[in-house]
Amino acid sequence: MRLAVRLLPVVFAAVTVWLVGNQIVQGLQPTPSTVPLALAPWGGPRPRCVVSCGKGARPMRSVTVAAAGSPSDEQFRREGAGEAVGPKPDLILSCPPSHIQRLTEYMASLYPCEILCSRTSGKGSSMVHLLLLRCHGEPASMMQKIASDSHLAWVVQKVYCIDRDEAPQPNIQGVAQSLAKQLRAISLQPRSVEAPVVRLACFPRSQLLELAQLLEANLCEEGSAPCKLSPTGCNTVATAFLVGDLWYTGVSAAFGQNHHMANKRPAGNALSRAYFKLSEALQRAGAYVKVGDLALDAGAAPGGWTQYLSEQGCACVYAVDPAELELIPQRTEDGQPSGSVEHLCATLAEASVQLAERQREGRLPPLDVLTSDMYLGMGRSCSVVRALEEDGALSLLRPGALVVVTLKGTEVRGHSKLRFDAQLAPVVEEFKAICEGVQLFHLMANRERERTLVGFKRGG
Ligand SMILES: C[S@@+](CC[C@H](N)C(=O)[O-])C[C@H]1O[C@@H](n2cnc3c(N)ncnc32)[C@H](O)[C@@H]1O
């Protein structure tokens, strides 16, 4: 009994450490939104971006992504004192954790910018990833391009625009003064017709209210030009972003989407989200469909890919799917397909027999494009390349024909990304045996366990 009493404090201490360590005791951890990012991301030698976005990573305990050569806090204090130590970001994008690696690859391949690094912030469902970029051109025009990029519309949640020439501030009072100075400068410009209506973008958000009050007080000072703070109807955005011990600021024009981009349906009349998979795959691969091409779209329903192929000028898209197409194919008066889409309401194996027959009879030339977004069911989905061969679709193509295939894995809880990638390796090899110039993408519109292959049929 006496031993048990003596052991009690030890057991209590151990349990407390475990509870705190697992964030079960509330209030003992700092709230995520008030915790500044732990490491400042730029400066020193040019950073190499090392990205990790493992789902199981515990948020905010440590920074999950680090740029090689990240500067020390001391370097940041020097930066605060006015000594430039390396490239500062001018755009910071936020996105869900599932997309940080894809977003990094997308921005690096299609936008003229340097990827400085990425960071994690927040916990659980409110966790966001931040990508810090240094634009090679004008940040405002890049921001506008990002806002109108349909592939980013579901992914990028916010864009923070930093003025790289503004000195970083050590505290929120300094931020309010700096933003007030920048806003006064733009409202006094001779070409500004309207008074700025300003939305405040603040990271972390927990500081927004205090910053708004301080900024309003600064703007009200005697001699200030007219300027109104408002979360809606704004034409200007004032940004404050905390990294390490320092705040970075910037004032920029507000674009159509007001920097709140997430979950906006991209403009246009795309039939399904899948439409953007094909458009992005071709853009990323630098491949395109030529006017007058003949295409076979395997697993076409409801019709997003068929729509895209048709819009690109294909003379005819053979849309193969036992399911109904939402896209209404044109028909002549006697019911024959006309125009650019013919729905073959059959499996790929059955449709390939029909099309091969037409080719044998000289009624159909070899096809220029084959796309497949088929889901073959549990277990078989990754063998889609073999299915295209066995069902006879590949032999319908001319040498050099464009081939785009979605590889779909099964979304099994606990199955790691590494395991999925390992599953894909032999399928990619199968594809390389058939096609050359092969590229593999994890596209913005792909699911977590889904990849897209692009290549050209060998023999061209
Ligand atoms: C994800 S959907 C395709 C979406 C389409 N790409 C779009 O843009 O709207 C997959 C389709 O594959 C079709 N499918 C599955 N196995 C097939 C097969 N063996 N032959 C033809 N279609 C098949 C299914 O009926 C389903 O409509």
The ligand as an ORCA input file, in Angstrom:
! r2SCAN-3c Opt
* xyz 0 1
  C     -14.727      8.037    -63.968
  S     -15.866      7.619    -65.198
  C     -15.228      8.492    -66.566
  C     -15.456      9.972    -66.517
  C     -15.207     10.634    -67.854
  N     -13.806     10.595    -68.233
  C     -15.654     12.083    -67.902
  O     -14.837     12.944    -68.193
  O     -16.831     12.354    -67.690
  C     -15.430      5.958    -65.554
  C     -16.313      5.315    -66.618
  O     -15.661      4.129    -67.064
  C     -16.681      3.274    -67.546
  N     -16.120      1.923    -67.733
  C     -15.635      1.073    -66.800
  N     -15.226     -0.071    -67.393
  C     -15.436      0.079    -68.719
  C     -15.203     -0.765    -69.856
  N     -14.657     -1.973    -69.731
  N     -15.537     -0.301    -71.069
  C     -16.076      0.936    -71.218
  N     -16.318      1.770    -70.185
  C     -16.006      1.342    -68.952
  C     -17.750      3.382    -66.477
  O     -19.026      3.008    -66.983
  C     -17.677      4.869    -66.114
  O     -18.689      5.602    -66.759
*
